[in-house]
């Protein structure tokens, strides 16, 4: 694990409500000078949906009329062979993401004049992708004998291609594997491949194997963090605004993670207009310190924790207005400055 001393620098998950990629990038890079990320634009087009964005080139995938599924009646022998060969050769060149799927990534690459400490991207995780994308009979692809095994291999290639692009902005890259589906872990919807902790770790690590820089996991609900802490991740991102108590249940695992050089990315700024309107810089700072406090009972100081922390909104920002996004970014950067001043 690399040393991840971010000292409470701010970044975001990715999604924003904007329809104009250039405008979104200009806003994000104005506030997130140290760790910018490319904006996902799910309100603009269906192909910017986080599941569709990373689907191009998957064997049998069909995207039409604002729906996506995998047609398993098709002969996918050849595309599957191509995929496995690319996977074995670590060659992501056939799994490029098109501008119509990730316009924000292209806009960030074209912006120029950036000199960040690191640049962040994301890829939808194998569990969330494989449980959300279904075949023509509405059965999750992860449950498909042959194609289920291809999901993490395919997403590894997507992550590799994306990271190679982001290296044009900074040699220091961070790729988050977004696993919102992990919030369903332990429920009846999460049977089969999804019920075995070691299988979850193995699948996420398979995607991580394609990432040479820092590897993060984002899960915005309550989950069994001990499972995710067994992966090869460097950064653990969670919703500290709504679920601070969920991570506090794992004090020993989190302490070990931080002691090994890991970073906790605290999702502390709300991503809905109503709660955002009720907060202030002071109230968010209190809330963040309260979320961090349980870990100081375990031999870590606030300084230790802040050194290996990042600050984010609790999840994607696409439910906010464009002005709301700016307000969230303002809180984030101000909170980052306050925490650095006080503890670092």
Beta strands, then each sheet from edge to edge (+ up, - down):
strand 1: 9-10
strand 2: 35-37
strand 3: 61-64
strand 4: 67-70
strand 5: 118-124
strand 6: 173-178
strand 7: 214-219
strand 8: 235-238
strand 9: 263-269
strand 10: 309-313
sheet 1: 1+ 10+ 9+ 8+ 7+ 6+ 5+ 2+
sheet 2: 3+ 4-
end
